[in-house]
């Protein structure tokens, strides 16, 4: 798995305290609102909305918050008009960063992202400078303690997945974005529960990062994750395992 996916795994293990839960809810509400605005308020016919709602439920967001976010997106309730923007740049050790945002103020967003990068020896790049280094994919995570590798692999591949990898703790299923729903459905029909499902960007090649650069990169990823406007950060870093262990 790519470096930031490893970091995402660590964050799941650490859990979410009340302060970070509020920030997470803010991001999820924005995603649900934009998804409903773009594709309508039906989770059955709007794959992006379905993913957002499922993620919100997994994070224990109250049902009324989810419903309100959907209604703001469909125009049934008044809400803020968010736009999707992406920023590309470089972090410590020369790693590529692809940063996805939902914002109502692009001037604020770019200033906040540039500030975080500057604090950690990173820099903002031009459009297209790093996007080519990533492939757009769907990814599903499954608890490896609950199912056998053969069981997960067989169902996932038959349902349209490209690959299944595991590290003893999690299985990570990769699929084309258009096949993500069918893979999820196949797993569900086979009685296999998923820990998470999302559209992400997977690096074509990884850059090894260790020592001080790895420490600075983890600090930068935390800083970016804490920004309200930032939804996801993708990195091509292969972070030193010892540094990751310390972050636990």
C-alpha positions as CSV (number, residue, x, y, z in Angstrom):
1,X,0.0,0.0,0.0
2,X,1.2,3.5,-0.7
3,X,2.6,5.7,2.1
4,X,-0.5,7.8,2.8
5,X,-2.7,4.7,2.8
6,X,-0.4,3.3,5.6
7,X,-0.9,6.6,7.4
8,X,-4.6,6.4,7.0
9,X,-4.5,2.9,8.5
10,X,-2.6,4.3,11.5
11,X,-5.2,7.0,12.0
12,X,-8.0,4.4,12.0
13,X,-6.2,2.5,14.7
14,X,-5.7,5.6,16.8
15,X,-9.4,6.4,16.7
16,X,-11.0,9.8,16.6
17,X,-11.3,12.0,19.6
18,X,-14.2,14.4,20.0
19,X,-12.4,17.4,18.5
20,X,-11.3,15.5,15.5
21,X,-14.7,13.9,15.1
22,X,-16.2,17.4,14.7
23,X,-13.7,18.2,12.0
24,X,-14.4,14.8,10.3
25,X,-18.1,15.5,10.3
26,X,-17.5,18.9,8.7
27,X,-15.7,17.2,5.8
28,X,-18.3,14.4,5.4
29,X,-21.1,16.9,5.4
30,X,-19.5,18.9,2.6
31,X,-18.9,15.7,0.6
32,X,-22.5,14.5,1.0
33,X,-23.8,18.0,0.1
34,X,-21.7,18.2,-3.1
35,X,-22.5,14.6,-4.1
36,X,-26.3,15.3,-3.7
37,X,-26.0,18.5,-5.6
38,X,-24.2,16.8,-8.5
39,X,-26.1,13.5,-8.7
40,X,-29.3,13.9,-6.8
41,X,-30.4,12.8,-3.4
42,X,-31.0,9.1,-4.0
43,X,-28.2,6.8,-2.6
44,X,-29.5,4.1,-4.9
45,X,-28.7,6.0,-8.1
46,X,-25.9,8.3,-6.9
47,X,-22.7,6.2,-6.2
48,X,-20.8,9.1,-4.9
49,X,-23.6,10.0,-2.4
50,X,-23.8,6.4,-1.3
51,X,-20.1,6.3,-0.5
52,X,-20.4,9.5,1.4
53,X,-23.4,8.3,3.4
54,X,-21.8,5.0,4.2
55,X,-18.6,6.7,5.4
56,X,-20.6,9.1,7.5
57,X,-22.5,6.2,9.1
58,X,-19.3,4.3,9.8
59,X,-18.1,7.5,11.6
60,X,-21.2,7.4,13.7
61,X,-22.6,10.6,12.3
62,X,-26.3,11.2,13.4
63,X,-28.9,10.3,10.7
64,X,-30.4,13.8,10.9
65,X,-27.0,15.4,10.0
66,X,-26.8,13.2,7.0
67,X,-30.4,13.9,5.9
68,X,-29.8,17.6,6.3
69,X,-26.7,17.6,4.3
70,X,-28.5,15.8,1.5
71,X,-31.3,18.3,1.5
72,X,-28.8,21.2,1.3
73,X,-27.3,19.6,-1.7
74,X,-30.7,19.1,-3.5
75,X,-31.8,22.6,-2.6
76,X,-34.6,21.6,-0.2
77,X,-32.7,23.5,2.5
78,X,-30.5,26.6,2.2
79,X,-26.8,25.8,2.3
80,X,-23.3,27.0,1.4
81,X,-22.2,26.6,-2.2
82,X,-19.1,24.5,-2.2
83,X,-16.7,24.0,-5.2
84,X,-14.2,21.3,-5.8
85,X,-10.6,22.4,-6.2
86,X,-7.3,20.4,-6.3
87,X,-3.8,21.5,-5.5
88,X,-0.6,19.8,-6.5
89,X,2.7,20.1,-4.8
90,X,5.7,18.5,-3.2
91,X,6.5,17.5,0.4
92,X,9.7,16.7,2.3
93,X,12.0,14.3,0.4
94,X,10.5,15.4,-2.9
95,X,7.3,13.3,-2.6
96,X,4.3,14.2,-4.8
97,X,1.1,15.4,-3.1
98,X,-2.3,15.6,-4.7
99,X,-4.7,17.6,-2.4
100,X,-8.5,17.5,-2.9
101,X,-10.6,20.3,-1.4
102,X,-14.2,21.3,-1.1
103,X,-14.5,25.0,-0.3
104,X,-16.6,28.1,-0.3
105,X,-13.5,30.3,-0.5
106,X,-10.7,29.3,-2.8
107,X,-8.5,32.1,-1.7
108,X,-8.6,30.8,1.9
109,X,-8.0,27.2,0.7
110,X,-4.9,27.9,-1.3
111,X,-3.4,30.2,1.4
112,X,-4.0,27.5,4.0
113,X,-2.5,24.7,1.9
114,X,0.5,26.9,0.9
115,X,1.1,27.7,4.6
116,X,1.1,24.1,5.7
117,X,3.4,23.1,2.9
118,X,5.8,25.9,3.7
119,X,5.9,25.0,7.4
120,X,7.1,21.5,6.5
121,X,9.7,22.1,3.7
122,X,7.1,21.5,1.0
123,X,6.0,23.7,-1.9
124,X,2.9,24.3,-4.1
125,X,3.2,23.1,-7.7
126,X,1.4,24.1,-10.9
127,X,-1.7,22.3,-12.2
128,X,-0.6,19.0,-13.8
129,X,2.8,18.9,-12.1
130,X,2.0,15.7,-10.1
131,X,-1.4,14.5,-11.2
132,X,0.1,12.2,-13.9
133,X,1.9,10.3,-11.1
134,X,-1.4,8.9,-9.8
135,X,-4.1,6.5,-11.1
136,X,-7.7,7.1,-10.1
137,X,-9.0,3.9,-8.5
138,X,-11.7,2.5,-6.2
139,X,-10.4,0.9,-2.9
140,X,-12.2,-1.2,-0.4
141,X,-10.7,-2.2,3.0
142,X,-11.7,-5.4,4.8
143,X,-10.7,-6.7,8.3
144,X,-8.4,-9.6,7.6
145,X,-9.1,-11.2,11.0
146,X,-12.7,-11.9,9.9
147,X,-12.2,-13.6,6.6
148,X,-9.7,-15.8,4.7
149,X,-7.6,-14.5,1.9
150,X,-9.0,-17.1,-0.5
151,X,-12.6,-16.1,0.3
152,X,-12.0,-12.4,-0.2
153,X,-9.9,-12.8,-3.3
154,X,-12.3,-15.1,-5.0
155,X,-15.4,-12.9,-4.4
156,X,-13.6,-9.7,-5.2
157,X,-12.1,-10.8,-8.5
158,X,-15.4,-12.4,-9.6
159,X,-17.1,-9.1,-8.8
160,X,-14.8,-7.1,-11.0
161,X,-11.8,-6.1,-8.8
162,X,-8.4,-5.7,-10.3
163,X,-6.3,-6.8,-7.3
164,X,-6.4,-7.8,-3.6
165,X,-3.5,-7.3,-1.3
166,X,-3.1,-8.0,2.4
167,X,-0.7,-7.3,5.3
168,X,-2.1,-9.7,7.9
169,X,-4.4,-7.0,9.4
170,X,-6.3,-5.7,6.3
171,X,-7.2,-6.7,2.8
172,X,-7.2,-3.9,0.3
173,X,-9.2,-4.4,-2.8
174,X,-8.5,-2.2,-5.8
175,X,-10.9,-1.7,-8.7
176,X,-11.6,0.7,-11.5
177,X,-13.9,3.5,-10.3
178,X,-16.7,2.3,-12.5
179,X,-16.5,-1.2,-10.9
180,X,-16.4,-0.1,-7.3
181,X,-20.2,-0.5,-6.8
182,X,-20.3,-4.0,-8.3
183,X,-17.4,-5.2,-6.2
184,X,-19.1,-3.8,-3.0
185,X,-22.3,-5.5,-4.0
186,X,-20.6,-8.8,-4.6
187,X,-18.9,-8.7,-1.3
188,X,-22.1,-7.8,0.5
189,X,-24.0,-10.7,-1.2
190,X,-21.2,-13.0,-0.1
191,X,-21.6,-11.9,3.5
192,X,-18.3,-10.0,3.6
193,X,-18.5,-6.7,5.5
194,X,-16.2,-3.8,4.4
195,X,-14.4,-1.4,6.8
196,X,-14.3,1.4,4.2
197,X,-14.8,2.0,0.5
198,X,-13.6,5.1,-1.4
199,X,-12.4,6.6,-4.6
200,X,-8.7,7.4,-4.3
201,X,-5.5,8.0,-6.2
202,X,-2.8,5.4,-6.2
203,X,0.8,6.3,-7.1
204,X,2.3,4.7,-10.1
205,X,5.7,4.7,-8.4
206,X,6.7,5.3,-4.8
207,X,9.4,7.5,-3.3
208,X,11.1,6.1,-0.2
209,X,11.1,8.6,2.7
210,X,13.0,8.1,6.0
211,X,14.6,10.0,8.9
212,X,13.7,13.7,9.3
213,X,12.0,13.9,6.0
214,X,9.6,11.1,7.0
215,X,8.9,12.9,10.3
216,X,8.2,16.2,8.5
217,X,6.0,14.5,6.0
218,X,3.8,12.9,8.7
219,X,3.5,16.3,10.4
220,X,2.5,17.9,7.0
221,X,-0.1,15.2,6.3
222,X,-1.6,15.9,9.8
223,X,-1.6,19.6,9.2
224,X,-3.3,19.2,5.8
225,X,-5.9,16.7,7.2
226,X,-6.8,19.2,9.9
227,X,-7.7,21.9,7.4
228,X,-11.5,22.0,7.0
229,X,-11.3,22.6,3.2
230,X,-9.1,19.6,2.6
231,X,-11.0,16.4,1.9
232,X,-8.2,14.0,0.9
233,X,-4.4,14.0,0.5
234,X,-2.7,11.6,-1.8
235,X,1.0,10.9,-1.6
236,X,3.5,8.7,-3.5
237,X,5.6,8.3,-0.3
238,X,6.8,5.0,1.0
239,X,7.3,6.1,4.6
240,X,9.9,4.3,6.7
241,X,8.2,1.7,8.8
242,X,10.1,2.7,12.0
243,X,8.8,6.2,11.7
244,X,5.3,4.9,11.1
245,X,5.6,2.7,14.2
246,X,6.5,5.7,16.3
247,X,3.4,7.5,15.0
248,X,1.3,4.8,16.6
